[in-house]
Structures are given as C-alpha cells and as structure tokens.
C-alpha cells in the first residue's frame, strides 16, 4: 500500500442507500444528469457528511469521483490498520474491504459523480486492473493535472447545478469512442434489481459466452463477474441492515441470496471486517 499522501477510493454507505432508494430521509439527493452526458455518467448525488461520526465505506464496481464541497471538513480513512487523510476529492476503486471514514471539523456535503465503467475505462489513464492493485488514488493520478483546475473552478461556482454542469462539461470534453453498453447494462440491472441473479443468467440475456463476460468485466471493472455479484449482495445486505431497527439475521441472509446466516457472517467479515451484529451496533445509529 502506498503512503498517506494518496486518497482512499470508495464511497460512504449513505450513497448506496440513496442509489437503492432508501435514504431520502438522510438529507441527500439524486441530481439530474443531462441527456448529453447520459452515455458517460450513471448518476450524480449529493451526500451529507456528519462531523463526529464514523461511516462504513463500500465500493460496488462503478467508478466514481467524490468532491467535498464544504471545507474545512477533515476526512480520515481507516483501512487495514492505517489512516489516510483525504484532501478535497478522491476516486473510487473497484474493490475495498473493511474500511471506515471519520469526518471531523464541520458538517459537509459530498458531490459524487458515478461513471459507466465502459466510459470511465477510456477517460482514465489507469486500467481498472491497476486501480484494483491499491485502494488509494488521487484524481490527478487518474486524469492528470487538468483535473486540478477543474476541481478548483468547481469550488468557485455558486450553485450545485453549476458544479454538476462543470463536471459534465469536463467529462464530455474528453475524446472517447461510443462505449460498449452490454457490461454497463448488466451491472445496472444487478444494482437496481430486487434480487441478485446468478452470473450464468446473463450469458443467455446478453447472448455472450461466460469467457466474453469475464474478459470484458475484468477490462471495464477490474472485477470478475462473480466478484461483482458478491460485492452487490453485500452492499444491498449492508444497506438493509443499517436501516433495520431490530434485524432478523436469518431473514436478512435469505432475502439477499446467502445460503444461511453463517454465509452472511463470513461475507460481512470479509467486506466489513466485523460480524453483522457488530456492524449493526456500530452503524445503525449513523443513519
């Protein structure tokens, strides 16, 4: 792992609550994406950050850029017994396990722009396989020094709408060829669907072999299809658990496609570093 001058690449769980239509009560909101940027940008979100609290961090395979809009908000990321200070912006890597974010100073907001993986693969100077090798990156490492000027200009704009337009115009100014939508479509179906499907169901739906699916998933997301499915299952279970007052852990496991409660516990320890019960005790009050 690289030193603390870089920034952890992941997003607070509250973002995924919003994406799964469960977190409007938490003060965040989804922002409109223009039709012109619709082939690049999967979504834009305004996510609240409450000072004095720790938030679990997740990744779901969709690359993203997060920009802290209110400074001085200090963000520290804890990962694998190390602490990393976050400056004002960071990018999302495809996979992260057992990390938390501490927010101090003042309450703030994150502006998050999520990209379709096939478009991001062309925008980025790093391959998704490279991004997977370490969980910490700075935006300049992904896009070069030009992004520094864009982020500085964004902060000077008076409204959230203008800030969104600034990011959209920057993305659209990059020269990319029309991306292949098949992998993006599959990922979006998994994210927005009620159930977590088996990978084999997509080979028939997309009319492609598993080898094709695996090759393109690795190219555009840095993940194998099965890794993505496991990641999504955990994110959805994590969101449900964080919103439950008195969780039924067996029902939670069954509802999210786990074989049994022990399977659920193993996956929570893998992705969150703690059991589902401890996760709920630590995090349910944050939401």
MIVOFI-496266 format. One record per residue (C-alpha): residue number from 1; x, y, z. Coordinates in steps of 0.02 Angstrom, whole numbers, plus 32768, in hexadecimal, padded with zeros to 4 digits. Layout:
@i = NUM, px = X, py = Y, pz = Z
...
***
This chain:
@i = 1, px = 8000, py = 8000, pz = 8000
@i = 2, px = 803B, py = 80AF, pz = 7FD7
@i = 3, px = 8055, py = 813A, pz = 8053
@i = 4, px = 7FD6, py = 81AE, pz = 80A4
@i = 5, px = 7FE9, py = 8237, pz = 8022
@i = 6, px = 7F6E, py = 81DA, pz = 7FB4
@i = 7, px = 7EB3, py = 81CA, pz = 7FCA
@i = 8, px = 7E49, py = 8132, pz = 7FE9
@i = 9, px = 7DD6, py = 810A, pz = 7F59
@i = 10, px = 7D2A, py = 80DD, pz = 7F98
@i = 11, px = 7C85, py = 8128, pz = 7FCD
@i = 12, px = 7C20, py = 8136, pz = 806F
@i = 13, px = 7B92, py = 80BA, pz = 8087
@i = 14, px = 7B15, py = 814A, pz = 8083
@i = 15, px = 7B37, py = 815A, pz = 7FC8
@i = 16, px = 7B00, py = 80A7, pz = 7FAB
@i = 17, px = 7A66, py = 80C1, pz = 8016
@i = 18, px = 7A37, py = 814E, pz = 7FA1
@i = 19, px = 7A58, py = 80E6, pz = 7F06
@i = 20, px = 79EA, py = 805C, pz = 7F4A
@i = 21, px = 795F, py = 80DB, pz = 7F6B
@i = 22, px = 7969, py = 80C9, pz = 8028
@i = 23, px = 79BE, py = 8166, pz = 8065
@i = 24, px = 7959, py = 81FF, pz = 8034
@i = 25, px = 7939, py = 821A, pz = 80EE
@i = 26, px = 79F3, py = 8232, pz = 810A
@i = 27, px = 79FD, py = 82DA, pz = 80B3
@i = 28, px = 7A55, py = 82A4, pz = 8015
@i = 29, px = 7A0D, py = 82B2, pz = 7F68
@i = 30, px = 7A24, py = 8270, pz = 7EBA
@i = 31, px = 7A4F, py = 82F4, pz = 7E39
@i = 32, px = 7A17, py = 82F7, pz = 7D83
@i = 33, px = 7A91, py = 82C2, pz = 7CFC
@i = 34, px = 7A83, py = 831B, pz = 7C54
@i = 35, px = 7A54, py = 82B5, pz = 7BBB
@i = 36, px = 7AF9, py = 82E7, pz = 7B69
@i = 37, px = 7B5C, py = 8296, pz = 7BF6
@i = 38, px = 7AEA, py = 8200, pz = 7C0B
@i = 39, px = 7B60, py = 8187, pz = 7BB3
@i = 40, px = 7BED, py = 81B6, pz = 7C2A
@i = 41, px = 7B9D, py = 81DA, pz = 7CD2
@i = 42, px = 7B36, py = 8158, pz = 7D2E
@i = 43, px = 7AFF, py = 81CF, pz = 7DB7
@i = 44, px = 7B28, py = 8269, pz = 7E1E
@i = 45, px = 7B04, py = 8275, pz = 7ED7
@i = 46, px = 7B11, py = 82EE, pz = 7F67
@i = 47, px = 7B3F, py = 828B, pz = 8003
@i = 48, px = 7B3F, py = 82D6, pz = 80B4
@i = 49, px = 7BD7, py = 82C0, pz = 8124
@i = 50, px = 7BB6, py = 82D2, pz = 81DE
@i = 51, px = 7C4D, py = 8309, pz = 8244
@i = 52, px = 7C7C, py = 82A0, pz = 82DA
@i = 53, px = 7C40, py = 81FB, pz = 8291
@i = 54, px = 7C91, py = 8165, pz = 823F
@i = 55, px = 7C42, py = 8122, pz = 81A0
@i = 56, px = 7C5F, py = 8078, pz = 8152
@i = 57, px = 7CA4, py = 8080, pz = 80A2
@i = 58, px = 7C6F, py = 8016, pz = 800E
@i = 59, px = 7C97, py = 8001, pz = 7F56
@i = 60, px = 7C23, py = 7FB3, pz = 7ED6
@i = 61, px = 7C86, py = 7FAC, pz = 7E34
@i = 62, px = 7C4A, py = 8053, pz = 7DED
@i = 63, px = 7CDC, py = 80D0, pz = 7DE5
@i = 64, px = 7CB8, py = 8176, pz = 7E38
@i = 65, px = 7D02, py = 821D, pz = 7E64
@i = 66, px = 7CD3, py = 826D, pz = 7F0B
@i = 67, px = 7CF1, py = 8325, pz = 7F30
@i = 68, px = 7CDD, py = 836F, pz = 7FDF
@i = 69, px = 7C7E, py = 8412, pz = 7FC9
@i = 70, px = 7C8E, py = 845B, pz = 8077
@i = 71, px = 7D38, py = 847B, pz = 80C0
@i = 72, px = 7D83, py = 8476, pz = 8142
@i = 73, px = 7D3B, py = 83C7, pz = 8151
@i = 74, px = 7DC4, py = 834B, pz = 817E
@i = 75, px = 7DAF, py = 829A, pz = 813D
@i = 76, px = 7E19, py = 820A, pz = 8179
@i = 77, px = 7E0F, py = 815B, pz = 8130
@i = 78, px = 7E3C, py = 80C4, pz = 8197
@i = 79, px = 7E6D, py = 8029, pz = 8136
@i = 80, px = 7ED2, py = 7F91, pz = 8169
@i = 81, px = 7F0D, py = 7FE4, pz = 820B
@i = 82, px = 7F4B, py = 807F, pz = 81AF
@i = 83, px = 7F02, py = 812E, pz = 81A8
@i = 84, px = 7EFF, py = 8198, pz = 810B
@i = 85, px = 7ED2, py = 8251, pz = 8107
@i = 86, px = 7E5D, py = 827E, pz = 8078
@i = 87, px = 7E74, py = 8328, pz = 8028
@i = 88, px = 7DE1, py = 836F, pz = 7FC8
@i = 89, px = 7DC0, py = 82E7, pz = 7F46
@i = 90, px = 7DE0, py = 8230, pz = 7F26
@i = 91, px = 7DB4, py = 81A9, pz = 7EA9
@i = 92, px = 7D60, py = 8102, pz = 7EBF
@i = 93, px = 7DBE, py = 8060, pz = 7EA3
@i = 94, px = 7D60, py = 7FC0, pz = 7E77
@i = 95, px = 7D79, py = 7F5E, pz = 7F18
@i = 96, px = 7D90, py = 7F89, pz = 7FCF
@i = 97, px = 7D80, py = 7F24, pz = 806E
@i = 98, px = 7D71, py = 7F58, pz = 8125
@i = 99, px = 7D85, py = 8015, pz = 811E
@i = 100, px = 7D35, py = 80A7, pz = 817A
@i = 101, px = 7D33, py = 8163, pz = 8166
@i = 102, px = 7D40, py = 81E0, pz = 81F6
@i = 103, px = 7CFE, py = 8290, pz = 81D9
@i = 104, px = 7D32, py = 831F, pz = 824C
@i = 105, px = 7D2C, py = 83DB, pz = 8248
@i = 106, px = 7C86, py = 8414, pz = 81FE
@i = 107, px = 7BF5, py = 83B6, pz = 81B1
@i = 108, px = 7C0A, py = 83AF, pz = 80F6
@i = 109, px = 7BCC, py = 836D, pz = 8051
@i = 110, px = 7C17, py = 82FA, pz = 7FCF
@i = 111, px = 7BF1, py = 8312, pz = 7F18
@i = 112, px = 7C03, py = 8266, pz = 7EC9
@i = 113, px = 7C06, py = 8245, pz = 7E0E
@i = 114, px = 7BFB, py = 818D, pz = 7DDF
@i = 115, px = 7C36, py = 8157, pz = 7D33
@i = 116, px = 7C04, py = 80C6, pz = 7CC6
@i = 117, px = 7C99, py = 804F, pz = 7CCE
@i = 118, px = 7CAE, py = 8040, pz = 7C11
@i = 119, px = 7CB9, py = 80FE, pz = 7C02
@i = 120, px = 7D2A, py = 8113, pz = 7C99
@i = 121, px = 7DA3, py = 8093, pz = 7C50
@i = 122, px = 7DC2, py = 810E, pz = 7BC3
@i = 123, px = 7DC7, py = 81A9, pz = 7C31
@i = 124, px = 7E46, py = 8161, pz = 7CAB
@i = 125, px = 7F02, py = 815A, pz = 7C95
@i = 126, px = 7F00, py = 80C0, pz = 7D03
@i = 127, px = 7EB4, py = 8019, pz = 7CD7
@i = 128, px = 7E35, py = 7FD4, pz = 7D50
@i = 129, px = 7EAC, py = 7F46, pz = 7D74
@i = 130, px = 7F2E, py = 7FC7, pz = 7DA8
@i = 131, px = 7EAF, py = 8022, pz = 7E14
@i = 132, px = 7E86, py = 7F80, pz = 7E6B
@i = 133, px = 7F3B, py = 7F66, pz = 7EA0
@i = 134, px = 7F30, py = 7FEE, pz = 7F24
@i = 135, px = 7E99, py = 803D, pz = 7F77
@i = 136, px = 7EE4, py = 80EC, pz = 7F7B
@i = 137, px = 7EEC, py = 8166, pz = 7EEA
@i = 138, px = 7EE5, py = 821F, pz = 7ECA
@i = 139, px = 7E7D, py = 8269, pz = 7E3A
@i = 140, px = 7F1F, py = 82AC, pz = 7DEC
@i = 141, px = 7F60, py = 81FA, pz = 7DE0
@i = 142, px = 7EC5, py = 81C7, pz = 7D7F
@i = 143, px = 7EB0, py = 825D, pz = 7D0C
@i = 144, px = 7F4E, py = 82C6, pz = 7D17
@i = 145, px = 7F65, py = 8379, pz = 7D52
@i = 146, px = 7ED3, py = 83BC, pz = 7CEC
@i = 147, px = 7E58, py = 8379, pz = 7D6D
@i = 148, px = 7EA6, py = 83EA, pz = 7DF2
@i = 149, px = 7E70, py = 8485, pz = 7D93
@i = 150, px = 7DC3, py = 843D, pz = 7D77
@i = 151, px = 7DAB, py = 8419, pz = 7E30
@i = 152, px = 7DE9, py = 84C7, pz = 7E5F
@i = 153, px = 7D6F, py = 8517, pz = 7DE5
@i = 154, px = 7CE2, py = 84A9, pz = 7E26
@i = 155, px = 7CF9, py = 84EA, pz = 7ED7
@i = 156, px = 7CE7, py = 859D, pz = 7E9E
@i = 157, px = 7C3D, py = 857E, pz = 7E4D
@i = 158, px = 7BA7, py = 85BB, pz = 7EB3
@i = 159, px = 7B29, py = 852E, pz = 7E9C
@i = 160, px = 7B27, py = 8470, pz = 7E9F
@i = 161, px = 7AD9, py = 8473, pz = 7DF1
@i = 162, px = 7B6C, py = 84D8, pz = 7DAE
@i = 163, px = 7BE7, py = 8462, pz = 7E02
@i = 164, px = 7B92, py = 83CD, pz = 7DAF
@i = 165, px = 7B99, py = 8421, pz = 7D06
@i = 166, px = 7C52, py = 8444, pz = 7D20
@i = 167, px = 7C75, py = 838A, pz = 7D3D
@i = 168, px = 7C07, py = 8356, pz = 7CAB
@i = 169, px = 7C5D, py = 83CF, pz = 7C34
@i = 170, px = 7D08, py = 8390, pz = 7C6A
@i = 171, px = 7CD3, py = 82DA, pz = 7C4D
@i = 172, px = 7C85, py = 82FF, pz = 7BA4
@i = 173, px = 7D20, py = 835E, pz = 7B6C
@i = 174, px = 7D87, py = 82BD, pz = 7B77
@i = 175, px = 7D93, py = 8263, pz = 7AD2
@i = 176, px = 7D49, py = 81B5, pz = 7ADE
@i = 177, px = 7CFA, py = 813D, pz = 7A63
@i = 178, px = 7C48, py = 8101, pz = 7A84
@i = 179, px = 7C59, py = 8082, pz = 7B11
@i = 180, px = 7C19, py = 7FD0, pz = 7B0E
@i = 181, px = 7B7A, py = 7FD4, pz = 7B77
@i = 182, px = 7B67, py = 7F1A, pz = 7B9A
@i = 183, px = 7BD0, py = 7F11, pz = 7C38
@i = 184, px = 7B88, py = 7FB6, pz = 7C76
@i = 185, px = 7AD7, py = 7F76, pz = 7C59
@i = 186, px = 7AF9, py = 7ED6, pz = 7CB8
@i = 187, px = 7B43, py = 7F33, pz = 7D4B
@i = 188, px = 7AB3, py = 7FAE, pz = 7D50
@i = 189, px = 7A34, py = 7F20, pz = 7D4F
@i = 190, px = 7A8A, py = 7ED2, pz = 7DE5
@i = 191, px = 7A95, py = 7F78, pz = 7E43
@i = 192, px = 79E0, py = 7FAB, pz = 7E26
@i = 193, px = 798F, py = 7EFF, pz = 7E2E
@i = 194, px = 793B, py = 7EB7, pz = 7EC8
@i = 195, px = 7997, py = 7E11, pz = 7EBC
@i = 196, px = 7A4C, py = 7DE2, pz = 7EA0
@i = 197, px = 7A51, py = 7D72, pz = 7E05
@i = 198, px = 7AC9, py = 7CE6, pz = 7DDD
@i = 199, px = 7B54, py = 7D15, pz = 7D65
@i = 200, px = 7B20, py = 7C8C, pz = 7CEA
@i = 201, px = 7A77, py = 7CE1, pz = 7CD1
@i = 202, px = 7ACE, py = 7D73, pz = 7C7A
@i = 203, px = 7B26, py = 7D09, pz = 7BF8
@i = 204, px = 7A7D, py = 7CE0, pz = 7BAD
@i = 205, px = 7A37, py = 7D8F, pz = 7BC4
@i = 206, px = 7ACD, py = 7DE1, pz = 7B71
@i = 207, px = 7AE8, py = 7D59, pz = 7AF0
@i = 208, px = 7BA0, py = 7D4A, pz = 7B1F
@i = 209, px = 7C0B, py = 7CBF, pz = 7B67
@i = 210, px = 7C4A, py = 7CC1, pz = 7C19
@i = 211, px = 7CFC, py = 7CDB, pz = 7BD9
@i = 212, px = 7CC3, py = 7D78, pz = 7B7D
@i = 213, px = 7C6B, py = 7DB6, pz = 7C19
@i = 214, px = 7D01, py = 7D93, pz = 7C88
@i = 215, px = 7D7B, py = 7DE6, pz = 7C0F
@i = 216, px = 7D13, py = 7E84, pz = 7BFD
@i = 217, px = 7CEA, py = 7E8E, pz = 7CB6
@i = 218, px = 7DA2, py = 7E89, pz = 7CE1
@i = 219, px = 7DC8, py = 7F0C, pz = 7C5D
@i = 220, px = 7D41, py = 7F88, pz = 7C91
@i = 221, px = 7D30, py = 7F6A, pz = 7D4C
@i = 222, px = 7DCD, py = 7F0F, pz = 7D88
@i = 223, px = 7D59, py = 7E8B, pz = 7DD0
@i = 224, px = 7D25, py = 7DDD, pz = 7D9E
@i = 225, px = 7C68, py = 7DCD, pz = 7D85
@i = 226, px = 7C58, py = 7D61, pz = 7E21
@i = 227, px = 7CB8, py = 7DE1, pz = 7E87
@i = 228, px = 7C41, py = 7E69, pz = 7E4E
@i = 229, px = 7BA9, py = 7DFF, pz = 7E7D
@i = 230, px = 7BF3, py = 7DDD, pz = 7F2A
@i = 231, px = 7C18, py = 7E95, pz = 7F40
@i = 232, px = 7B67, py = 7EC7, pz = 7F11
@i = 233, px = 7B1B, py = 7E46, pz = 7F84
@i = 234, px = 7B80, py = 7E8D, pz = 8014
@i = 235, px = 7B58, py = 7F44, pz = 7FEB
@i = 236, px = 7A9C, py = 7F20, pz = 7FE6
@i = 237, px = 7AA3, py = 7EBB, pz = 8087
@i = 238, px = 7B0A, py = 7F46, pz = 80D6
@i = 239, px = 7A89, py = 7FC9, pz = 80A7
@i = 240, px = 79F9, py = 7F5F, pz = 80E8
@i = 241, px = 7A52, py = 7F3B, pz = 818C
@i = 242, px = 7A80, py = 7FF2, pz = 81AA
@i = 243, px = 79C7, py = 8022, pz = 819B
@i = 244, px = 7981, py = 7F94, pz = 8206
@i = 245, px = 794C, py = 7FBD, pz = 82B8
@i = 246, px = 794A, py = 7F07, pz = 82F4
@i = 247, px = 799A, py = 7E9D, pz = 826B
@i = 248, px = 7970, py = 7DE7, pz = 824D
@i = 249, px = 7A18, py = 7DA7, pz = 8212
@i = 250, px = 79D8, py = 7D05, pz = 81C9
@i = 251, px = 7952, py = 7D62, pz = 8167
@i = 252, px = 79D5, py = 7DDF, pz = 812F
@i = 253, px = 7A41, py = 7D51, pz = 80EE
@i = 254, px = 79B1, py = 7CFF, pz = 8091
@i = 255, px = 7971, py = 7DA3, pz = 8048
@i = 256, px = 7A1B, py = 7DCA, pz = 7FFC
@i = 257, px = 7A47, py = 7D23, pz = 7FB2
@i = 258, px = 7ABB, py = 7CDC, pz = 8036
@i = 259, px = 7AB7, py = 7C22, pz = 8058
@i = 260, px = 7A9E, py = 7C3A, pz = 8113
@i = 261, px = 7AC7, py = 7CAE, pz = 81A3
@i = 262, px = 7B7A, py = 7C6D, pz = 81AD
@i = 263, px = 7B94, py = 7C9B, pz = 80F6
@i = 264, px = 7B56, py = 7D4B, pz = 811C
@i = 265, px = 7BCE, py = 7D58, pz = 81AF
@i = 266, px = 7C63, py = 7D1F, pz = 8147
@i = 267, px = 7C40, py = 7DA0, pz = 80C0
@i = 268, px = 7C2C, py = 7E2C, pz = 8141
@i = 269, px = 7CD2, py = 7DFF, pz = 818F
@i = 270, px = 7D1F, py = 7DFE, pz = 80E2
@i = 271, px = 7CDB, py = 7EA7, pz = 80A8
@i = 272, px = 7CBF, py = 7F04, pz = 814C
@i = 273, px = 7D3D, py = 7EAE, pz = 81BD
@i = 274, px = 7CB8, py = 7E8E, pz = 8243
@i = 275, px = 7C1E, py = 7E22, pz = 825E
@i = 276, px = 7B71, py = 7E5D, pz = 8226
@i = 277, px = 7B3D, py = 7E73, pz = 82DC
@i = 278, px = 7BD3, py = 7EE1, pz = 8306
@i = 279, px = 7BBB, py = 7F42, pz = 8263
@i = 280, px = 7B07, py = 7F68, pz = 8294
@i = 281, px = 7B37, py = 7F9D, pz = 8344
@i = 282, px = 7BBC, py = 8014, pz = 8300
@i = 283, px = 7B62, py = 805C, pz = 826B
@i = 284, px = 7AA4, py = 8058, pz = 827C
@i = 285, px = 7AA7, py = 80FA, pz = 82E1
@i = 286, px = 7B05, py = 8151, pz = 8254
@i = 287, px = 7A73, py = 8145, pz = 81DE
***
